Amino acid sequence: MSELRKIREEQNLTQEELAGKSGLSVRTIQRIESGISPKGYTLKALASGLGIAEKDLLTPDFPEEEPAAQEPVSVQQEAEMIHYSMVKIINLSSIPFAWFPVANFILPVSIMLFTKQKSSIVKQIISVQILAAVMATVIFMIVVLMKLGSGSVLITMILLTLANLYIILRNAYEIDKSQQLYYNLNFSVI
């Protein structure tokens, strides 16, 4: 806000009223209020019309500090904030419990919370493991309820463990190669 405008508003004057008092055009007052410094006759006429000293109109106006608008984080900036070695560790931490689907996401969640790595890629890793745990449990229960025998239950358990290991290792490879996940969901569970 320009000094002229501040003073004019403090005196409850419109631009038209100030133009009448100072003998200047409304357009001149608008230009000065938009940032052009008054000089010579214009400065004297404005000071006389407002009943103030000329120097009061020349005081530089320091703009009020506005909070800087935050720019959206670009993909490159986000990539710089993500520690991919830690992301890979979080992903690989599911391996010890890959055979026990209900617990395969507990260690990654613990590491995420402990290291404060809450990036979207880490949330996707954990979401994939939670989804894998739910699906493995449902498939395992269906095989058990079908009463196909202990051999089929054992084979199902081995296949589910191998599938989970494949998902974990394939995502780890893709994190190394292109810093993204191979198996990625369109939603996040956490």
C-alpha positions as CSV (number, residue, x, y, z in Angstrom):
1,M,0.0,0.0,0.0
2,S,1.4,3.4,-1.0
3,E,2.0,6.2,1.5
4,L,-0.5,8.4,-0.4
5,R,-3.2,5.8,-0.1
6,K,-2.6,5.2,3.6
7,I,-2.8,8.9,4.3
8,R,-5.8,9.4,2.1
9,E,-7.7,6.6,3.8
10,E,-6.7,7.8,7.2
11,Q,-8.4,11.1,6.3
12,N,-11.4,9.3,4.9
13,L,-11.0,10.8,1.5
14,T,-11.9,9.2,-1.9
15,Q,-9.5,9.6,-4.8
16,E,-12.1,12.0,-6.3
17,E,-12.2,14.2,-3.2
18,L,-8.4,14.3,-3.0
19,A,-8.3,15.3,-6.7
20,G,-10.6,18.2,-5.9
21,K,-8.6,19.3,-2.9
22,S,-5.2,19.1,-4.6
23,G,-6.2,20.2,-8.1
24,L,-4.8,17.0,-9.7
25,S,-6.6,14.5,-11.8
26,V,-7.9,11.2,-10.4
27,R,-5.7,9.4,-12.9
28,T,-2.6,11.0,-11.4
29,I,-3.6,10.0,-7.9
30,Q,-4.2,6.4,-9.1
31,R,-0.8,6.3,-10.7
32,I,0.9,7.5,-7.5
33,E,-1.1,5.1,-5.4
34,S,0.0,2.3,-7.7
35,G,3.7,3.0,-7.0
36,I,4.9,6.0,-9.0
37,S,6.7,8.5,-6.7
38,P,5.2,12.1,-6.9
39,K,7.7,14.9,-7.8
40,G,7.7,18.6,-8.0
41,Y,4.4,20.3,-8.4
42,T,2.4,17.1,-8.0
43,L,4.2,16.4,-4.6
44,K,3.5,20.0,-3.4
45,A,-0.2,19.8,-4.5
46,L,-0.8,16.5,-2.8
47,A,0.9,17.6,0.5
48,S,-1.1,20.9,0.4
49,G,-4.4,19.0,-0.3
50,L,-3.8,16.6,2.5
51,G,-2.4,19.2,4.9
52,I,0.9,17.2,5.5
53,A,4.6,17.7,4.9
54,E,6.0,16.7,1.5
55,K,8.4,14.3,3.1
56,D,5.6,12.2,4.6
57,L,4.6,11.3,1.0
58,L,8.1,10.3,0.1
59,T,8.6,7.8,3.0
60,P,9.4,4.5,1.3
61,D,6.7,2.0,1.8
62,F,7.9,-1.3,2.9
63,P,5.4,-4.0,1.9
64,E,3.9,-5.9,4.7
65,E,5.4,-9.3,4.9
66,E,3.0,-11.8,3.6
67,P,3.6,-15.5,4.2
68,A,5.3,-16.9,1.2
69,A,3.1,-19.0,-0.8
70,Q,4.3,-22.5,-0.7
71,E,5.1,-23.9,-4.0
72,P,3.9,-27.4,-4.7
73,V,6.7,-29.9,-4.1
74,S,7.9,-31.0,-7.5
75,V,8.8,-34.7,-8.1
76,Q,12.5,-33.8,-8.1
77,Q,12.2,-31.9,-4.8
78,E,10.3,-34.8,-3.2
79,A,12.9,-37.2,-4.5
80,E,15.6,-35.2,-2.7
81,M,13.7,-35.4,0.6
82,I,13.3,-39.2,0.4
83,H,16.2,-41.3,1.7
84,Y,16.0,-44.3,-0.7
85,S,18.4,-46.4,1.2
86,M,16.0,-46.2,4.2
87,V,13.0,-46.9,1.9
88,K,14.8,-50.0,0.7
89,I,15.5,-51.1,4.3
90,I,11.8,-50.5,5.2
91,N,10.8,-52.6,2.2
92,L,13.2,-55.4,2.9
93,S,12.3,-55.5,6.6
94,S,9.1,-57.5,5.6
95,I,11.2,-60.5,4.6
96,P,11.7,-62.0,8.2
97,F,7.9,-62.2,8.5
98,A,7.0,-63.0,4.9
99,W,5.9,-66.5,6.0
100,F,3.5,-65.1,8.6
101,P,1.2,-62.7,6.7
102,V,-0.4,-61.1,9.7
103,A,2.9,-59.7,11.0
104,N,4.7,-58.9,7.7
105,F,3.9,-55.2,8.0
106,I,4.6,-54.7,11.7
107,L,8.4,-54.3,11.3
108,P,8.1,-51.8,8.3
109,V,5.6,-49.7,10.3
110,S,7.9,-49.7,13.3
111,I,10.9,-48.6,11.3
112,M,8.8,-45.9,9.5
113,L,7.6,-44.5,12.8
114,F,11.1,-44.7,14.4
115,T,12.9,-43.1,11.5
116,K,10.1,-40.7,10.6
117,Q,10.1,-41.7,7.0
118,K,6.5,-41.0,6.1
119,S,6.9,-40.4,2.4
120,S,4.3,-41.6,-0.1
121,I,6.5,-44.4,-1.3
122,V,6.9,-45.8,2.3
123,K,3.2,-45.6,2.8
124,Q,2.7,-47.5,-0.5
125,I,5.2,-50.2,0.7
126,I,3.3,-50.7,3.9
127,S,-0.1,-50.6,2.1
128,V,1.1,-53.4,-0.3
129,Q,2.2,-55.5,2.7
130,I,-1.1,-54.9,4.5
131,L,-3.0,-55.9,1.3
132,A,-0.8,-58.9,0.9
133,A,-1.4,-59.9,4.5
134,V,-5.2,-59.7,4.1
135,M,-5.2,-61.6,0.8
136,A,-2.9,-64.3,2.1
137,T,-5.0,-64.8,5.2
138,V,-8.2,-65.0,3.1
139,I,-6.7,-67.5,0.6
140,F,-5.2,-69.6,3.4
141,M,-8.5,-69.7,5.3
142,I,-10.3,-70.8,2.1
143,V,-7.9,-73.6,1.6
144,V,-8.2,-74.7,5.2
145,L,-12.0,-74.6,5.1
146,M,-12.1,-76.6,1.9
147,K,-10.4,-79.5,3.8
148,L,-8.1,-80.5,1.0
149,G,-5.6,-82.0,3.4
150,S,-2.5,-80.9,5.2
151,G,-0.4,-81.2,2.0
152,S,-2.5,-78.6,0.2
153,V,-2.3,-76.3,3.2
154,L,1.5,-76.6,3.3
155,I,1.8,-75.9,-0.4
156,T,-0.6,-72.9,-0.2
157,M,1.5,-71.5,2.7
158,I,4.7,-72.0,0.8
159,L,3.3,-70.4,-2.4
160,L,1.9,-67.4,-0.4
161,T,5.3,-66.9,1.2
162,L,7.1,-67.1,-2.1
163,A,4.6,-64.6,-3.7
164,N,5.2,-62.2,-0.8
165,L,9.0,-62.6,-1.1
166,Y,8.7,-61.9,-4.9
167,I,6.7,-58.7,-4.3
168,I,9.2,-57.5,-1.7
169,L,12.3,-58.3,-3.8
170,R,10.7,-56.9,-7.0
171,N,9.9,-53.6,-5.3
172,A,13.5,-53.5,-3.8
173,Y,14.9,-53.9,-7.3
174,E,12.7,-51.2,-8.7
175,I,13.6,-48.8,-5.9
176,D,17.3,-49.3,-6.8
177,K,16.6,-49.0,-10.5
178,S,14.1,-46.1,-10.8
179,Q,13.3,-45.0,-7.2
180,Q,9.7,-46.1,-7.5
181,L,7.7,-49.2,-6.7
182,Y,6.9,-52.0,-9.2
183,Y,3.8,-53.0,-7.2
184,N,2.0,-49.8,-6.4
185,L,-1.6,-49.3,-5.3
186,N,-4.0,-46.6,-6.4
187,F,-4.8,-46.0,-2.8
188,S,-3.0,-45.9,0.6
189,V,-4.2,-48.0,3.6
190,I,-2.2,-45.7,5.9
